[in-house]
Amino acid sequence: NLNNKLTLAVFKHNAPFCCGISQCRKTSAYKQLSNETNQCTSHITPTHTLDNISYLKPSWFQMLLRLVLQRFHVYLLSLQAVTALGFKEPTPIQKACVPVGLLGRDLCACAATGTGKTAAFMLPVLERLVYKPKTSQVTRVLVLVPTRELGIQVHSVARQLAQFTSITTCLAVGGLDLKSQEAALRAGPDVLIATPGRLIDHLHNTPSFELSHIEILILDEADRMLDEYFEEQMKEIIRLCSYNRQTMLFSATMSEEVKDLAAVSLKQPIRIFVNSNTDVAPFLRQEFVRIRPHREGDREAVVAALLTRTFQDHVMLFTQTRKQAHRLHILLGLLGLKVGELHGELSQNQRLENLRRFKDEQIDILVATDVAARGLDIDGVKTVINFTMPSTAKHYVHRVGRTARAGRSGRSVSLVGESERKMLKEVVKSAKNTVKARVLPTEVILKFRDLIGKLEKDVGAVMKMEREEREMAASEAKLSVAQKRLEGSAPSSDPQRVWFQTQQERKQSRVSKALQEFDLALRGKKKREKFLKDGKKKELTSEERAQFEILKAQMFAERAAKRERRAKRARAMPEDDTPLKAANQKAGSRGRKSVFDEELTNTSKKSLKQYRAGPSFADRKRLGLDRKRPGGSR
Ligand SMILES: Nc1ncnc2c1ncn2[C@@H]1O[C@H](COP(=O)(O)OP(=O)(O)OP(=O)(O)O)[C@@H](O)[C@H]1O
């Protein structure tokens, strides 16, 4: 009963064998299909996309359809879900990744923000699970994500895509109830979506839960998952995963760590780079507002002006620190705007509630730290504002990627001071469209500066009230525990949870990282003393607050740069450039390779001759030696 459009979609999303249809020269697609081998594993490359299917003659089409329905009827389940989600055409990353994922190949994929990477890994995963039902109650797919909110979102997408199948999913992220997660994990869900910390907690504390049956491991936001923040935890997780797994890495930005991992631990991975590392979403309009020297204190006024006059709803405002996010939340609220906040200082319930209110359009502005910068797919975000430039170009790409998603347009406005011009230059350099400057009239900024000055007292009062409330809640909690103990109704104390590092090691690694960061950013004793003194001051000026934001970003950037400079690990195989890049490389640019690389990797006849025993032809000529080898026949 399928109409033509629908059947076409079956192939577009699901046919793993289409790679052989028009481009495979070794065996014709007809042979493959009639032999029912139907998977052209030896020829699949990123360029064999599902586009080919559009050019099929009707007879081919009919035959393929029959085969799909006979042997791959399960595909219809995904198709139903995809149709229910309103996806008409697969996005380029989905076209490229679905067939490769279906074949069980390792994958390293990079595509701009908001281009549908979640479905690109979920669709093949679900298909494979349905096609090969499990024999025992074990978890077979693990998706790792860096933030709790992203975990919840990926889990929801997975559930939607699996809605017509019997595949079970489970979410194990921090901040949510441990006990119910333990119960769900014991049931052996097919797909587990987790954040690293909570996953390790379960691995060590939930009896009978293990990763030895994991068939597919997916790292969403792979570069973040493999950066130093998660380094130890990822090592532990990968150690506990089954060796014979398929691994897929996805992100809008890739890093050396990802490339290292791809080179060393993936098995013949296919690299699919739909976009380059620093590409922003295609329909994003990028703007910046210049903050003049010694005018850093105007940032709040500029933001207030932008939000009250120009960008009034569906706005995400990013700050570097939780403190600044919270302050702006209070300030903008006092200015009469409908605003919410999202950062690590809040409880998980508060985080989720604020996110829900923003999604449901109950609030117009969400002030957030980088915890909301990656992966979050919030429908209809029109504008992203950066209070200060983020620490690295990658952070910028992810932050501005919260708008202009799924083919829609959007705008980003970044406030750029003197010390952030370098970052702006980087953004301009990699931008495909012009980055525009936005100018605000001075009188408007002055007006808002005055207004904020007048509100300063109220901001202080709100903060004081919050502090008191927190203290009261904490003492009430203590009191109630003590009371329960006295009555004998309180549980004696929860059994100690085990972690793969001791408490001491964990604390030490955190402290040493923080100190290193601090040292890097504050070279020089004087600067350090001033910083410490300022930090202790309760009342900072707006200028000092802005400087602190920038300093925080610089601390991170310097640390990232230091890591980049660190000697790289030996790789299992030389890392090629992407095929396209390699093909485009001009002969001249090869000269940039070090002599060492050149000698080791050049396998041309000429270069091999050079290393044969005896002097080269050129040397022989120079030394006036006979061309014939001694003992050679005349
Ligand atoms: N084939 C499709 N057709 C239409 N919309 C799609 C399609 N695939 C995904 N989408 C929609 O595009 C949006 C972005 O998808 P998704 O969150 O997977 O992007 P992403 O590439 O993972 O982004 P990020 O890099 O920010 O994590 C979602 O709202 C999703 O529903």
Ligand as a Chemical Component Dictionary entry (heavy atoms), coordinates in Angstrom:
data_LIG
# 
_chem_comp.id                   LIG 
_chem_comp.type                 NON-POLYMER 
_chem_comp.pdbx_formal_charge   0 
_chem_comp.three_letter_code    LIG 
# 
loop_
_chem_comp_atom.comp_id 
_chem_comp_atom.atom_id 
_chem_comp_atom.alt_atom_id 
_chem_comp_atom.type_symbol 
_chem_comp_atom.charge 
_chem_comp_atom.model_Cartn_x 
_chem_comp_atom.model_Cartn_y 
_chem_comp_atom.model_Cartn_z 
_chem_comp_atom.pdbx_ordinal 
LIG N1  N1  N 0 16.326 14.512 7.705  1  
LIG C1  C1  C 0 15.879 15.529 8.416  2  
LIG N2  N2  N 0 14.934 16.360 7.917  3  
LIG C2  C2  C 0 14.474 17.397 8.649  4  
LIG N3  N3  N 0 14.881 17.697 9.896  5  
LIG C3  C3  C 0 15.811 16.917 10.441 6  
LIG C4  C4  C 0 16.368 15.787 9.736  7  
LIG N4  N4  N 0 17.273 15.186 10.542 8  
LIG C5  C5  C 0 17.294 15.896 11.694 9  
LIG N5  N5  N 0 16.422 16.925 11.645 10 
LIG C6  C6  C 0 16.154 17.924 12.705 11 
LIG O1  O1  O 0 17.292 18.788 12.760 12 
LIG C7  C7  C 0 17.480 19.260 14.076 13 
LIG C8  C8  C 0 18.935 19.119 14.468 14 
LIG O2  O2  O 0 19.281 17.761 14.615 15 
LIG P1  P1  P 0 20.417 17.270 15.625 16 
LIG O3  O3  O 0 20.143 17.792 16.989 17 
LIG O4  O4  O 0 20.570 15.814 15.454 18 
LIG O5  O5  O 0 21.674 18.060 15.025 19 
LIG P2  P2  P 0 23.224 17.866 15.331 20 
LIG O6  O6  O 0 23.928 17.809 14.028 21 
LIG O7  O7  O 0 23.426 16.743 16.273 22 
LIG O8  O8  O 0 23.565 19.246 16.034 23 
LIG P3  P3  P 0 24.720 19.579 17.114 24 
LIG O9  O9  O 0 26.030 19.537 16.393 25 
LIG O10 O10 O 0 24.375 20.943 17.586 26 
LIG O11 O11 O 0 24.622 18.553 18.173 27 
LIG C9  C9  C 0 16.523 18.460 14.965 28 
LIG O12 O12 O 0 15.435 19.280 15.301 29 
LIG C10 C10 C 0 16.061 17.317 14.092 30 
LIG O13 O13 O 0 14.746 16.931 14.395 31 
# 
loop_
_chem_comp_bond.comp_id 
_chem_comp_bond.atom_id_1 
_chem_comp_bond.atom_id_2 
_chem_comp_bond.value_order 
_chem_comp_bond.pdbx_ordinal 
LIG N1  C1  SING 1  
LIG C1  N2  SING 2  
LIG C1  C4  DOUB 3  
LIG N2  C2  DOUB 4  
LIG C2  N3  SING 5  
LIG N3  C3  DOUB 6  
LIG C3  C4  SING 7  
LIG C3  N5  SING 8  
LIG C4  N4  SING 9  
LIG N4  C5  DOUB 10 
LIG C5  N5  SING 11 
LIG N5  C6  SING 12 
LIG C6  O1  SING 13 
LIG C6  C10 SING 14 
LIG O1  C7  SING 15 
LIG C7  C8  SING 16 
LIG C7  C9  SING 17 
LIG C8  O2  SING 18 
LIG O2  P1  SING 19 
LIG P1  O3  DOUB 20 
LIG P1  O4  SING 21 
LIG P1  O5  SING 22 
LIG O5  P2  SING 23 
LIG P2  O6  DOUB 24 
LIG P2  O7  SING 25 
LIG P2  O8  SING 26 
LIG O8  P3  SING 27 
LIG P3  O9  DOUB 28 
LIG P3  O10 SING 29 
LIG P3  O11 SING 30 
LIG C9  O12 SING 31 
LIG C9  C10 SING 32 
LIG C10 O13 SING 33 
# 
